[in-house]
């Protein structure tokens, strides 16, 4: 089945320079570069070699913009499949469980490329302002009590009235554990950390870093993007981090106003270890 005029225009607008060539990166779409975000050295009491990986410069201010771009690349694959006659009918819509940032990032990209609006399943206790923001961006918002039990992909699609669509939240088909944040993972690992603290949310970022580190420390032929020190990365300590202490939470919230934290990557304590904070 051939593409219609609108679909042809969308396909032409989605430009992917390469999958893994650091000289031809794919993100951000309007100005691709590798590394895509800057790293700054900052002063933190008790540490001597601290760096901030600043993901706040992304289009909507978080690392979720990288996942959003991969969703756009997925739609490019759909369009190519339709062009070859392997996909029929309208483009499928995407569903996701989100508390805000992922949905904002994805819907911003979907709207820019004139793709189907995102269907978002949110908790019934989600802040009303966040839900209204999602609706204003064009998301279709559905509410449920997410505290009752984990939901399977079929249930997510049913609750978002999307029987013929795709669920981003749990879909293995989208390869979230190695693809959503692969470029970011290489940017982090190329700093060769001794310790990597990843604020733990969905886990996709944490999984990407772990999987790509495992791939590179065992690879006979490294990925072209990889410039890290294999001997250091073999013994790197990776932590999925969160806090329960109210004072620490207050501290992190205050830091967030300066450095919107997406991930903390530390490469060192004192003069022996280097600390990198990826925000």
C-alpha positions as CSV (number, residue, x, y, z in Angstrom):
1,X,0.0,0.0,0.0
2,X,1.4,3.4,-1.0
3,X,1.6,6.3,1.4
4,X,-0.8,9.2,1.1
5,X,0.5,12.7,0.7
6,X,0.5,13.5,4.4
7,X,2.3,10.3,5.3
8,X,4.9,10.8,2.6
9,X,5.6,14.3,4.0
10,X,5.9,12.9,7.5
11,X,8.3,10.2,6.4
12,X,10.5,12.7,4.6
13,X,10.6,14.9,7.7
14,X,11.9,12.2,10.0
15,X,15.7,12.2,9.4
16,X,17.8,9.5,11.0
17,X,21.5,10.2,10.1
18,X,22.7,6.8,11.5
19,X,22.0,4.2,14.2
20,X,25.5,4.4,15.8
21,X,27.9,6.6,13.9
22,X,29.2,9.2,16.3
23,X,30.1,11.4,13.3
24,X,26.4,11.3,12.2
25,X,24.3,11.3,15.3
26,X,20.5,11.3,15.3
27,X,19.6,13.4,18.4
28,X,18.4,16.1,18.9
29,X,16.6,16.1,15.6
30,X,17.0,19.8,15.0
31,X,20.7,19.9,15.8
32,X,22.2,16.3,16.1
33,X,25.5,16.0,17.9
34,X,27.4,13.6,20.1
35,X,27.5,14.1,23.0
36,X,24.1,15.6,22.7
37,X,24.1,17.3,26.0
38,X,26.9,19.2,27.9
39,X,28.9,18.1,30.9
40,X,30.0,20.6,33.5
41,X,32.4,20.3,36.4
42,X,30.7,21.5,39.6
43,X,31.6,21.9,43.3
44,X,30.1,19.5,45.8
45,X,31.3,19.4,49.4
46,X,33.2,16.2,50.2
47,X,34.0,15.4,46.6
48,X,36.9,16.6,44.5
49,X,36.1,15.6,40.9
50,X,32.4,16.1,40.3
51,X,30.7,16.5,36.9
52,X,27.2,17.3,35.9
53,X,25.7,15.7,32.7
54,X,23.0,18.3,31.9
55,X,19.9,16.6,30.4
56,X,17.8,19.7,31.2
57,X,18.9,21.3,27.8
58,X,16.7,18.7,26.0
59,X,13.5,20.0,24.3
60,X,11.2,19.4,27.3
61,X,14.0,19.4,29.9
62,X,14.5,15.8,30.8
63,X,16.2,12.6,29.5
64,X,12.8,11.4,28.4
65,X,13.2,13.4,25.2
66,X,15.6,10.8,24.0
67,X,12.9,8.1,24.5
68,X,10.5,10.4,22.7
69,X,12.8,10.6,19.7
70,X,13.0,6.8,19.5
71,X,9.2,6.7,19.4
72,X,9.3,9.0,16.3
73,X,11.9,6.6,14.8
74,X,9.5,3.8,15.4
75,X,6.8,5.7,13.5
76,X,9.3,6.1,10.7
77,X,9.6,2.3,10.6
78,X,5.8,2.0,10.5
79,X,5.7,4.3,7.5
80,X,8.4,2.4,5.7
81,X,6.6,-0.8,6.4
82,X,3.4,0.7,5.0
83,X,5.3,1.9,2.0
84,X,6.4,-1.7,1.4
85,X,2.8,-3.0,1.8
86,X,3.6,-4.7,5.1
87,X,1.3,-2.5,7.1
88,X,-2.2,-1.6,6.2
89,X,-4.7,1.1,7.4
90,X,-4.0,4.1,9.6
91,X,-0.9,4.5,11.7
92,X,-1.4,2.9,15.2
93,X,-1.7,5.1,18.3
94,X,0.6,4.7,21.2
95,X,-0.4,4.2,24.9
96,X,1.6,4.8,28.0
97,X,1.4,4.9,31.8
98,X,2.9,8.2,32.8
99,X,3.0,10.7,35.7
100,X,3.9,13.5,33.3
101,X,7.4,13.9,32.0
102,X,7.5,11.0,29.6
103,X,4.1,11.8,28.2
104,X,5.0,15.5,27.7
105,X,8.2,14.6,25.9
106,X,6.5,12.0,23.6
107,X,3.4,14.1,22.8
108,X,5.6,17.1,22.0
109,X,7.4,15.1,19.4
110,X,4.2,13.5,18.0
111,X,2.6,16.8,17.6
112,X,5.6,18.3,15.8
113,X,5.6,15.4,13.3
114,X,1.8,15.4,12.9
115,X,1.5,11.8,14.2
116,X,-1.3,10.2,16.2
117,X,-1.8,11.7,19.6
118,X,-0.6,9.8,22.7
119,X,-3.1,8.0,24.9
120,X,-2.0,8.4,28.5
121,X,-3.1,6.4,31.5
122,X,-2.6,8.3,34.7
123,X,-3.3,7.7,38.3
124,X,-6.5,9.1,39.7
125,X,-4.5,11.1,42.3
126,X,-2.3,12.8,39.6
127,X,-2.0,16.5,40.1
128,X,-4.8,18.2,38.2
129,X,-2.4,20.8,36.7
130,X,-0.3,18.0,35.2
131,X,-3.3,16.3,33.7
132,X,-4.5,19.6,32.2
133,X,-1.1,20.2,30.7
134,X,-1.2,16.8,29.0
135,X,-4.6,17.5,27.6
136,X,-3.5,21.0,26.3
137,X,-0.6,19.3,24.5
138,X,-3.1,17.0,22.7
139,X,-2.8,13.9,24.8
140,X,-5.9,11.7,25.4
141,X,-5.9,11.3,29.2
142,X,-7.5,8.3,31.0
143,X,-7.6,7.8,34.7
144,X,-7.4,4.7,36.9
145,X,-6.2,3.6,40.3
146,X,-2.6,2.5,39.6
147,X,-2.0,1.4,43.2
148,X,-4.3,-1.6,42.9
149,X,-2.1,-3.9,40.8
150,X,0.4,-4.0,38.0
151,X,-1.3,-3.8,34.5
152,X,-0.5,-5.9,31.5
153,X,-0.2,-4.3,28.1
154,X,-3.6,-5.6,27.0
155,X,-5.2,-3.9,30.0
156,X,-3.3,-0.7,29.3
157,X,-4.6,-0.7,25.7
158,X,-8.1,-1.4,26.9
159,X,-8.1,1.3,29.5
160,X,-6.9,3.8,27.0
161,X,-9.4,2.7,24.3
162,X,-6.6,1.7,22.0
163,X,-7.2,-2.0,21.0
164,X,-5.2,-1.8,17.8
165,X,-2.3,0.3,19.2
166,X,1.0,-0.2,21.0
167,X,1.7,0.1,24.7
168,X,5.0,1.9,25.3
169,X,5.1,1.1,29.0
170,X,5.7,-2.6,28.8
171,X,6.3,-3.3,25.1
172,X,9.4,-5.5,24.5
173,X,8.9,-5.0,20.8
174,X,10.2,-1.4,21.1
175,X,13.4,-2.7,22.7
176,X,13.3,-0.2,25.7
177,X,16.2,-1.8,27.6
178,X,18.9,-1.1,24.9
179,X,17.4,1.4,22.5
180,X,15.6,4.2,24.3
181,X,18.7,5.6,25.9
182,X,21.6,4.0,24.0
183,X,23.2,7.3,22.9
184,X,22.9,8.7,26.4
185,X,24.4,5.5,27.9
186,X,27.5,5.9,25.7
187,X,27.8,9.5,26.7
188,X,27.8,8.4,30.3
189,X,30.1,5.3,29.9
190,X,32.6,7.2,27.9
191,X,33.4,9.1,31.1
192,X,34.5,5.7,32.6
193,X,32.8,6.0,36.0
194,X,33.8,4.0,39.1
195,X,30.3,4.5,40.5
196,X,27.1,5.2,38.7
197,X,24.1,6.3,40.7
198,X,20.9,6.3,38.6
199,X,17.8,7.8,40.2
200,X,15.3,5.0,39.7
201,X,12.0,5.6,38.0
202,X,10.8,3.3,35.2
203,X,14.1,1.5,35.1
204,X,14.6,1.9,31.3
205,X,17.5,4.3,31.7
206,X,19.2,2.1,34.3
207,X,18.7,-1.0,32.1
208,X,20.1,0.8,29.1
209,X,23.3,1.8,30.9
210,X,23.8,-1.7,32.4
211,X,23.1,-3.6,29.1
212,X,25.3,-1.3,27.0
213,X,28.1,-1.5,29.6
214,X,27.9,-5.3,29.6
215,X,27.9,-5.3,25.8
216,X,31.0,-3.1,25.6
217,X,33.2,-4.8,28.3
218,X,32.7,-8.1,26.6
219,X,32.7,-7.0,22.9
220,X,35.4,-8.1,20.5
221,X,34.4,-5.2,18.2
222,X,33.3,-2.1,20.2
223,X,30.5,0.1,19.0
224,X,31.8,3.2,17.2
225,X,30.4,5.4,19.9
226,X,32.3,3.7,22.7
227,X,35.4,5.5,24.0
228,X,35.4,4.3,27.6
229,X,38.0,2.5,29.6
230,X,37.0,-1.2,29.7
231,X,39.2,-2.0,32.7
232,X,37.5,0.7,34.8
233,X,34.0,-0.1,33.5
234,X,34.4,-3.8,34.4
235,X,34.5,-2.9,38.0
236,X,32.1,0.0,37.9
237,X,29.4,-0.1,40.7
238,X,25.9,0.7,39.3
239,X,23.1,1.7,41.7
240,X,19.5,2.3,41.2
241,X,19.1,5.2,43.7
242,X,16.3,6.8,45.6
243,X,15.9,8.3,49.1
244,X,13.4,8.1,51.9
245,X,14.9,10.6,54.3
246,X,12.8,13.8,54.2
247,X,15.8,16.0,54.6
248,X,17.6,14.4,51.7
249,X,14.4,14.6,49.6
250,X,14.2,18.3,50.4
251,X,17.9,18.7,49.4
252,X,17.3,16.9,46.1
253,X,14.3,19.1,45.4
254,X,16.3,22.2,46.0
255,X,19.1,20.9,43.7
256,X,16.5,20.1,41.1
257,X,15.7,23.8,40.7
258,X,19.4,24.3,39.6
259,X,20.1,21.0,38.0
260,X,16.9,19.1,37.0
261,X,18.2,15.6,37.9
262,X,17.5,12.8,35.5
263,X,20.4,10.6,36.5
264,X,23.4,10.7,38.8
265,X,26.6,9.2,37.5
266,X,29.4,9.2,40.0
267,X,33.0,8.6,39.1
268,X,34.7,9.3,42.3
269,X,35.1,10.1,45.9
270,X,37.9,12.4,47.0
271,X,40.9,12.5,44.7
272,X,40.8,8.8,43.8
273,X,37.3,8.6,42.4
274,X,35.6,11.0,39.9
275,X,32.0,11.9,40.4
276,X,29.7,12.7,37.4
277,X,26.2,13.9,38.0
278,X,24.0,13.4,35.0
279,X,20.9,15.7,35.2
